């Protein structure tokens, strides 16, 4: 087990107990970027994740993938495609693990589904003024 953070009171949790502690979105004044803050509980095994921003029409306007993070606190700047108008948006974060794969004699096995351990959606607004 590789742990890259050390907080004396932080107890690393097994995969099934990893949770999102904080999820926040802060739009930049230009209306084209959003700063995203994500914090998860300490973990024993490195989790993966997906973060997406959805506009009011239900279209995905930005997304990122996290592959086996080594830190529980993350900050990203997400660029909206194309630059979006003011209005309401949803930010969704999903934390998951890939199941342990077993070697198989079969050619090209179907990849197993991921194991989602937590997800959260918050709403934010891009103001009219830019």
N, C-alpha and C positions, 0 to 999 in steps of 0.2 A: 504494500500500500504506500503510494507516494502522496504525501501531504505537503503543499507548498505554502500553507499559511499556518500561523501559530498564534492563536489567542488562548490565553490560559483558561478561560471559561468556556471555550468553544469545544463541544463534543461532536466529532464527526459522526454523521448518521449513515445507516445503511441505505441503499438506493430507495427502497420502498417508503422511507420516512423523509426524504429530501423534499423541501417545500420552498415556495417563493415567499420571501420575507417582505420585499418591497419592490414595487414597480411604479415608475413615474415617467412622465413625458413633459418636456419643456420645449415648446416651439421656439425656433430662432425668430428674430424680428423680420427676417426676409421672407418668411412663409414657405421656404423651400427645404428647410432642414428641421429635424426634431432631435433633441438630445434625449436619450433614453437611459434611465438608471434601473438596473436590475440587481437585486441581492437575493441570494438563496441561502438556505441553511448550510452549515458546514457538512461536508460529505466524505465518505470513505472511498467511493468510486466516482470517478469524474463523469458528470452528467453532460448531456448534449441539450440543445434547445433550439427553438424557432421563435422569432419575434416578427410580427407583421403589423402594419398600419393599414386600416381599412377606412375609406372615405364614407360619406353619408349615403352614397349610391350603392355601397356594398363592394366597391372595387378595391383590390389590394394595390396600394400606391407605394409601398416600401416593404422590404423584408430582409432579414438576415438569418443565417444559420450559425449556430455555435456548436463546434465539434469538441466534445470532451474538455470542457473548461478546466483550468487548474486553479481558478480563483472564485470565491463566492460573491464578490462585489464587482460588477461590470458597468461600464459606461460606454455608450455608442452614440455616434451621430448618424442618423438615418436621413438619406436624401430622398425627397418625395419625387416620384416619376409620374408624369411631368410635374413641374411646379404646380401646386394646388391652390385653389381659391380658399378664402377664409371659410370657416364652418366647423362642424362637429366631426370628430374622428374617433376611432376605436383602436387601442393598442392591445394586442394579445401576445402573451408569452406562454410558451409550452416548454416544460422541462421533461426530458425523457431519457431512457436508457435503451440501448440496443441489446436484445437478448444474447446470451452467450451462444455462439454458433458451435455446432458439433460437426467434426469432419465427416464427410459422407462419401460413399463410393459413387453416388449419382453425379452425372454431369450437370452443371449449371443449376444448382438447387435454387429454389425460390427464397429470396431473403425473408427472414421472419419479420413480423410487425414489431414496431417499437413499443416499449412499455412506458406509457405516460404516467408520471408520478405527481405532477401538479400543473395547473394552468390558471391563468388569471387574465381578465380583460378589464381595462380602465378606459374612460372616455376623457378626451381633452378637446380644446377648441383652439383653432388658429384664428387670431383676432383679425378684424377688418383692416386695421391700420398696419401698413408696412412701410 
